[in-house]
Amino acid sequence: MTDTATPSTTAWWRHAAIYQIYVRSFADADGDGTGDLAGVRDRLPYLRQLGVDALWFTPWYTSPMADGGYDVADYRDIDPRFGTLAEAETLIAEAHTHGLRVLVDLVPNHCSDQHPWFRQALADGPGSPLRDRFWFVPGRGTDGELPPNDWQSYFGGAAWTRVTEPDGTPGPWYLHMFAPEQPDLNWEHRDVRAEFEDILHFWLRKGVDGFRIDVAHGLAKKPGLPDVGPDPDLTDLPYQDCDAVHEIYREWRKILDSYDGGRTFVGEVWLPTPDQFARYLRPDELHSAFNFEFLCCAWDAAALRDVIEGTLAAHLPVGAPPTWVLSNHDTIRHVTRYGREDTSFEMGDKRLADPSDPVLGRRRARAAALLTMALPGGVYVYQGDELGLPEVRDIPDALIQDPTFRRSLGADRGRDGCRVPLPWTGATASLGFSPDGAPAAPWLPQPADWAAMSVEAQLDDPESVLTLYREALALRRARLVGLPETLALTNAGADTVCFDRPGGFRCLVNIGAEPVTVPAGAQVLLASGPLLRDTGGQRVPTDTCVWLDMGGART
């Protein structure tokens, strides 16, 4: 197929609003209970009307789904659950006709244990050259019965699994920083590098506008695979942020830059220091990376101001745009997080059992949405955020599919609670996710009270979360896109986040208990909730964000 990318060389990604689609849970067109590409195609008008600029698709490749598609068996084909490669090509082209760009998820740290390379490596037995494309390592101990080192999987338990050879004897161990079904690839091997360079070309020729890179900090490992030890330095772990990873991205950037249309990379980069993070954003590496410090930040004015200032300072030396995100497919929905006493987030301890006030959480989530959209740079919206969906925390154990639940022996209930299929209407058993009368139930159960939060219920409601998102995205595009990626924090009170951007635009978030007065003469452009009015003018109540035009204001 010829290159069908949107013909533009502008750096659209510097200010884009990008919508994350978890395909399995977005919309099911064929009634089998699993979202699919046909369902996405049916909803493209909705996404265009929402006002986003691009769509990021989580892995749609052929996969056994041991980790929701992040265990890839074939990087050049679509999983039959979702559709066909031809449908993906059609979807990319149709998205472009709607003015929507397309980013696809690339998973280069590991593949599936059902990938042909890995299956053949096991079948060939000792000495197979295919084993050099992975990390097959002899074990420690008298008979190799102990793992090669002390690395632990991000999903819990040892990061090593011992293989049984074709003749039934115990063999070496292979590395998997995630589930055993996800063997890590050896990026020191030339065949691995060549394979992914070809994969990039494959999808770029299909017309994709860029890639989200999974575990972007994890591809390279320290030579010799040394132990972490009992007191590890979190800034110098042997399985992440090794210097060799930057060479990979410099080569990838050359490939991307050889295509027109403003193609882009965004990296999933979880690292402990701003300096480490910024190295991935040098002009010849990735274009942008997710700002997880902002996502994890508590709903606290001082903390938010610090993160905003720190984010801009970290990006400035490398000239990269910041990104702002509140939720994704790996975290918990921020409506639930913001309704808790402790509003921060940690990947290693999601605290799903903590009590959460849904009314308080939704009010804060509305304010946070306006805050993120007012900040300079790009903004990401996870599907369902625009509906104000909460985390589903009561999925029955028997229905949980996230491997972290099994690997942690139930201590971590996993990420399925933010992956529940979307409600489109309130009139059908599947809330419009599947066709009426579909033979199969959605792959995860939907709460009954989600009918009131469906797209249909919110679409014509001027006070709904969906209406707020649509208005904010439209105003953002008209007023903020194209402005310099700067802001000036303004002192509007210790419990506020307040900043000005060029052109007289001000964003004010009140996180304190006392209302904050809107400056006289300022025009209210948009507010996340009702403002108070008295003889002194308009005031912003607690947990509310307001956008102001300061053209006639007296401050």
Secondary structure, 3 states (H helix, E strand, C coil): CCCCCCCCCCCHHHCCEEEEECHHHCCCCCCCCCCCHHHHHHCHHHHHHHCCCEEEECCCEECCCCCCCCCCCEEEEECCCCCCHHHHHHHHHHHHHCCCEEEEEECCCECCCCCHHHHHHHHHCCCCHHHHHECEECCECCCCCECCCCCECCCCCECEEEEECCCCCEEEEEECCCCCCCCEECCCCHHHHHHHHHHHHHHHHHCCCEEEECCCCCCCCCCCCCCCCCCCCCCCCCCCCCCHHHHHHHHHHHHHHCCCCCCEEEECCCCCCHHHHHHCCCCCCCCEECCHHHHHCCCCHHHHHHHHHHHHHHHHHHCCCCEEECCCCCCCCHHHHHCCCCCCCCCCCCCCCCCCCHHHHHHHHHHHHHHHHHCCCEEEEECCHHHCCCCCCCCCHHHCCCHHHHHCCCCCCCCHHHCCCCCCCCCCCCCCCCCCCCCCCCCCCCCHHHHHHCHHHHCCCCCCHHHHHHHHHHHHHHHCCCCCCCCEECCCCCCEEEEEECCCEEEEEECCCCCEECCECCEEEEECCCCEEECCEEEECCCEEEEEECCCCEC
